[in-house]
Amino acid sequence: MSNETVQGLAGRIRSEVSKAVIGQADTVDLMLTALFSAGHILLEGPPGTAKTLLTQCFAAAIDLDFGRIQFTPDLMPGDVLGTNLFNFQTNEFSLTKGPIFTDILLADEINRTPPKTQAALLEAMQERKVTIDGKAHTLNDRFMVIATQNPIEQEGTYPLPEAQLDRFLFKHVLDYPTRDEELAIVTGHGNRTGMRTAAAFGVSAVVTAAELNEAVASVANVKVKEDIAGYIVDIVRATRETPALETGASPRAAAAIAAASRARAALDGRDFVIPDDVKTLARPALRHRVILSPAAEIEGRSTDETLAALIDQTPAPR
């Protein structure tokens, strides 16, 4: 599959999602980038910004299985993974699979469950397999977690451990829509009193699993020249050297940015990465992998501001 074809395939997904979700073009682009680079994405935004509906529509536009877990404080790892139950008729244990056995998994309000339950996702996100009672069960190569969290409420929430955050390719912060977008939402959705679902908006699969597999395989052929690779490494190393950050990003972050940049280039119809790909993806790929220093916090600086300054100060290849 050529990169022009990948671009067209992504366009079909965007068009289908736009039937239900107005605006959020940047969010959809990052979700597509994560999908084509076999990554996972964490969406953070206030309630009512269509995080759940967007994920449902994104999954509905692709011919893959979709599952959802509503994370709560009393959720246990077995509720996510499943468990072996004894069948008295056969005198054998049989596996009752949990909701993680799907292709695209919506982990809704992931920060509302304790770390031990969040950790149930780690193996699946890293290795695309689940181990239950010592037996490994393989997941689809296209397995993707789209997690959401609400940044406003702190009561009854648990910070995501660093190991969990590092499994996400991107952390994207959603903002409120523009006035024109909000007006279009009120005009188009204001008469709907029932549940807003992808099916209710007529969103259906426009990309087959075979097409998606072929597209992901073609992304691997996108070239990252040595100077671009050096640019990625310089940005990541700069996060470890600035006093504004207490903890910088790891080499895994640099590899993640390179993989995501390949996907973004393919989505634009190119077979080579350019510096703008790296600049666009660096902040969502790094903001959850670094920790602001206490001094920077006292000065009122934010992680995004610090990263933006580092990226601007790092010389880009010409």
C-alpha positions as CSV (number, residue, x, y, z in Angstrom):
1,M,0.0,0.0,0.0
2,S,1.4,3.4,-1.0
3,N,1.5,6.3,1.5
4,E,-1.0,8.1,-0.8
5,T,-3.4,5.2,-0.1
6,V,-2.8,5.5,3.6
7,Q,-3.6,9.2,3.4
8,G,-6.9,8.3,1.7
9,L,-7.7,5.6,4.2
10,A,-7.2,8.1,7.1
11,G,-9.4,10.6,5.2
12,R,-12.3,8.1,5.2
13,I,-12.0,7.6,8.9
14,R,-11.9,11.4,9.6
15,S,-15.0,11.9,7.4
16,E,-16.9,9.1,9.2
17,V,-16.0,10.5,12.6
18,S,-17.1,14.0,11.6
19,K,-20.7,12.7,11.2
20,A,-21.0,12.8,15.0
21,V,-18.1,14.8,16.4
22,I,-17.7,18.5,15.4
23,G,-14.2,19.9,15.7
24,Q,-11.4,18.0,17.6
25,A,-9.4,17.6,14.3
26,D,-6.1,17.6,16.2
27,T,-7.4,14.8,18.5
28,V,-8.5,12.7,15.6
29,D,-5.1,13.2,13.9
30,L,-3.2,12.0,17.0
31,M,-5.5,9.0,17.3
32,L,-4.8,8.1,13.7
33,T,-1.1,8.6,14.3
34,A,-1.3,6.3,17.3
35,L,-3.3,3.7,15.4
36,F,-0.9,3.5,12.4
37,S,2.2,3.4,14.7
38,A,0.7,0.7,17.0
39,G,0.6,3.0,20.0
40,H,-1.9,3.9,22.7
41,I,-3.3,7.4,23.6
42,L,-4.4,9.1,26.8
43,L,-7.1,11.8,26.3
44,E,-7.4,14.4,29.1
45,G,-10.1,16.9,29.1
46,P,-13.0,18.4,31.0
47,P,-16.4,16.6,31.0
48,G,-18.6,17.2,27.9
49,T,-15.7,17.5,25.4
50,A,-16.8,14.3,23.5
51,K,-13.9,12.1,24.6
52,T,-16.1,9.0,24.9
53,L,-18.2,9.7,21.8
54,L,-15.1,10.4,19.8
55,T,-13.5,7.1,20.8
56,Q,-16.8,5.2,20.0
57,C,-17.0,6.8,16.6
58,F,-13.3,6.2,15.8
59,A,-13.7,2.5,16.6
60,A,-16.9,2.3,14.7
61,A,-15.3,3.6,11.6
62,I,-12.8,0.7,11.6
63,D,-13.8,-3.0,11.2
64,L,-12.4,-3.9,14.6
65,D,-13.9,-5.1,17.8
66,F,-14.6,-2.4,20.4
67,G,-14.8,-2.7,24.1
68,R,-15.2,-0.3,27.0
69,I,-14.2,-0.5,30.7
70,Q,-15.7,2.1,33.0
71,F,-13.0,2.4,35.7
72,T,-14.2,2.8,39.2
73,P,-12.5,2.7,42.7
74,D,-13.8,-0.9,43.4
75,L,-12.7,-2.4,40.0
76,M,-10.4,-5.4,40.4
77,P,-7.7,-6.7,38.0
78,G,-9.9,-9.8,37.3
79,D,-12.7,-7.5,36.2
80,V,-10.4,-6.3,33.4
81,L,-8.5,-9.5,32.5
82,G,-11.1,-12.2,33.2
83,T,-10.7,-15.3,35.3
84,N,-10.7,-19.1,35.2
85,L,-13.9,-20.5,36.6
86,F,-14.5,-24.2,37.5
87,N,-17.2,-25.8,35.3
88,F,-18.9,-28.6,37.4
89,Q,-20.3,-30.2,34.2
90,T,-16.9,-30.8,32.6
91,N,-14.9,-30.9,35.8
92,E,-12.5,-28.4,34.2
93,F,-11.6,-24.8,34.5
94,S,-12.7,-22.5,31.7
95,L,-11.6,-19.0,30.9
96,T,-14.2,-16.2,31.2
97,K,-12.5,-13.5,29.2
98,G,-12.6,-9.9,30.5
99,P,-13.3,-6.8,28.4
100,I,-9.6,-6.4,27.6
101,F,-10.0,-9.1,25.0
102,T,-10.9,-6.8,22.2
103,D,-9.2,-4.7,19.5
104,I,-9.9,-1.1,20.5
105,L,-10.4,-0.6,24.2
106,L,-11.8,2.5,25.7
107,A,-10.5,2.8,29.3
108,D,-12.9,5.4,30.5
109,E,-11.8,7.6,33.5
110,I,-8.7,5.4,34.0
111,N,-7.5,7.5,36.9
112,R,-10.6,6.5,39.0
113,T,-9.2,3.0,39.7
114,P,-6.3,2.1,42.1
115,P,-2.8,1.5,40.6
116,K,-3.1,-2.3,41.0
117,T,-6.1,-2.4,38.7
118,Q,-4.4,0.0,36.2
119,A,-1.4,-2.3,36.2
120,A,-3.7,-5.0,34.7
121,L,-3.3,-3.2,31.4
122,L,0.5,-3.0,31.4
123,E,1.3,-6.4,29.8
124,A,-1.4,-6.0,27.2
125,M,-0.3,-2.5,26.2
126,Q,3.4,-3.5,26.0
127,E,3.3,-7.0,24.6
128,R,-0.3,-7.4,23.4
129,K,-0.9,-10.5,25.4
130,V,-2.6,-11.3,28.7
131,T,-1.4,-13.8,31.3
132,I,-4.0,-15.5,33.5
133,D,-3.0,-18.2,35.9
134,G,0.3,-18.6,34.2
135,K,-1.1,-19.1,30.7
136,A,-0.5,-16.4,28.0
137,H,-3.4,-15.3,25.7
138,T,-2.4,-13.3,22.6
139,L,-4.3,-10.2,21.6
140,N,-4.7,-8.8,18.1
141,D,-1.7,-6.9,16.7
142,R,-4.0,-3.9,16.3
143,F,-4.9,-3.9,20.0
144,M,-5.1,-0.2,21.1
145,V,-6.0,1.4,24.3
146,I,-7.7,4.9,24.2
147,A,-7.9,6.0,27.8
148,T,-9.7,9.1,29.2
149,Q,-9.2,11.1,32.3
150,N,-10.8,14.2,33.8
151,P,-8.3,16.8,35.0
152,I,-10.8,18.8,37.1
153,E,-12.0,16.4,39.8
154,Q,-9.3,15.1,42.2
155,E,-11.5,13.4,44.8
156,G,-11.7,9.7,44.3
157,T,-8.9,9.6,41.6
158,Y,-5.5,8.0,41.6
159,P,-2.4,9.4,39.7
160,L,-1.3,7.1,36.9
161,P,2.0,5.4,37.8
162,E,5.0,6.4,35.7
163,A,5.2,2.8,34.3
164,Q,1.5,3.1,33.1
165,L,2.0,6.6,31.6
166,D,5.1,5.4,29.7
167,R,3.0,2.8,27.9
168,F,1.0,5.6,26.2
169,L,2.5,6.9,23.0
170,F,0.6,10.2,23.4
171,K,-1.1,12.2,26.1
172,H,-3.4,14.7,24.4
173,V,-5.1,17.6,26.3
174,L,-8.5,18.4,24.8
175,D,-9.8,22.0,24.9
176,Y,-13.2,23.4,24.6
177,P,-14.5,24.0,21.0
178,T,-14.4,27.3,19.3
179,R,-17.6,29.4,19.4
180,D,-18.5,28.4,15.8
181,E,-17.9,24.7,16.6
182,E,-19.9,25.0,19.8
183,L,-22.7,26.7,17.9
184,A,-22.7,23.9,15.4
185,I,-22.8,21.3,18.2
186,V,-25.9,23.0,19.8
187,T,-27.6,23.3,16.4
188,G,-26.9,19.8,15.3
189,H,-27.1,17.9,18.7
190,G,-29.4,20.1,20.8
191,N,-32.5,18.2,19.7
192,R,-31.1,14.8,20.8
193,T,-32.4,13.7,24.2
194,G,-31.3,10.1,24.0
195,M,-27.9,8.5,24.3
196,R,-25.4,9.8,21.8
197,T,-23.9,6.8,20.2
198,A,-21.9,6.2,17.0
199,A,-24.8,4.2,15.6
200,A,-27.3,7.0,16.3
201,F,-25.2,9.3,14.0
202,G,-24.9,6.6,11.3
203,V,-21.2,6.0,11.8
204,S,-20.2,2.7,10.3
205,A,-17.0,0.8,9.3
206,V,-15.2,2.4,6.3
207,V,-11.9,0.6,6.7
208,T,-11.4,-3.2,6.9
209,A,-9.0,-5.0,9.2
210,A,-7.0,-6.1,6.2
211,E,-6.6,-2.6,4.9
212,L,-5.5,-1.4,8.3
213,N,-2.9,-4.2,8.6
214,E,-1.6,-3.3,5.1
215,A,-1.4,0.4,6.0
216,V,0.5,-0.2,9.3
217,A,3.0,-2.4,7.4
218,S,3.6,0.3,4.8
219,V,4.3,2.9,7.5
220,A,7.4,0.9,8.5
221,N,8.9,1.7,5.1
222,V,8.9,5.5,5.8
223,K,12.4,6.8,6.0
224,V,13.9,8.6,9.0
225,K,17.2,10.2,7.8
226,E,20.1,10.3,10.2
227,D,19.8,14.1,10.7
228,I,16.1,13.7,11.6
229,A,17.0,10.9,14.1
230,G,19.6,13.1,15.6
231,Y,17.1,15.9,15.9
232,I,14.7,13.6,17.9
233,V,17.6,12.4,20.1
234,D,18.7,16.1,20.8
235,I,15.1,17.0,21.9
236,V,14.8,14.0,24.2
237,R,18.3,14.6,25.7
238,A,17.5,18.2,26.3
239,T,14.7,17.2,28.6
240,R,17.3,15.5,30.9
241,E,19.6,18.5,30.9
242,T,17.3,21.4,31.7
243,P,16.9,22.4,35.4
244,A,13.3,23.1,34.8
245,L,12.6,19.3,34.6
246,E,13.2,17.1,37.5
247,T,12.9,13.9,35.4
248,G,13.5,13.8,31.7
249,A,12.4,11.4,29.0
250,S,14.0,8.0,28.3
251,P,15.4,6.5,25.1
252,R,12.0,4.7,24.7
253,A,10.5,8.2,24.2
254,A,12.9,8.9,21.4
255,A,12.0,5.6,19.7
256,A,8.3,6.4,20.2
257,I,8.6,9.8,18.5
258,A,10.5,8.3,15.6
259,A,7.7,5.6,15.1
260,A,5.0,8.2,15.4
261,S,6.7,10.6,13.0
262,R,6.8,7.8,10.4
263,A,3.0,7.4,10.8
264,R,2.4,11.1,10.5
265,A,4.5,11.3,7.3
266,A,2.5,8.5,5.8
267,L,-0.8,10.2,6.8
268,D,0.4,13.2,4.8
269,G,1.3,11.0,1.8
270,R,5.1,11.1,2.3
271,D,7.6,8.3,2.5
272,F,10.1,10.4,4.5
273,V,9.9,12.2,7.8
274,I,10.5,16.0,8.0
275,P,11.3,18.2,11.1
276,D,7.7,19.5,11.3
277,D,6.5,15.9,12.0
278,V,8.8,15.8,15.0
279,K,7.9,19.3,16.2
280,T,4.2,18.5,16.0
281,L,4.4,15.2,17.9
282,A,7.1,16.0,20.5
283,R,4.9,17.6,23.1
284,P,2.1,15.0,23.1
285,A,4.8,12.3,23.1
286,L,6.7,13.8,26.0
287,R,4.3,15.7,28.3
288,H,3.5,12.6,30.3
289,R,7.0,11.3,30.4
290,V,8.7,14.3,32.2
291,I,8.3,15.8,35.6
292,L,8.5,19.5,36.3
293,S,11.0,20.6,38.9
294,P,9.8,22.2,42.2
295,A,11.6,25.4,41.3
296,A,9.8,25.6,37.9
297,E,6.5,24.9,39.7
298,I,7.1,27.8,42.1
299,E,7.8,30.1,39.2
300,G,4.4,29.1,37.7
301,R,5.8,27.4,34.6
302,S,4.0,24.5,33.0
303,T,5.3,21.3,31.5
304,D,3.9,22.3,28.1
305,E,5.6,25.7,28.2
306,T,8.9,24.1,29.2
307,L,8.7,21.5,26.4
308,A,7.8,24.1,23.8
309,A,10.8,26.2,24.8
310,L,13.1,23.2,24.6
311,I,11.8,22.2,21.2
312,D,12.2,25.8,19.9
313,Q,15.8,26.0,21.2
314,T,16.8,22.7,19.6
315,P,18.3,23.3,16.1
316,A,16.2,21.5,13.4
317,P,18.0,20.0,10.4
318,R,17.6,22.0,7.2
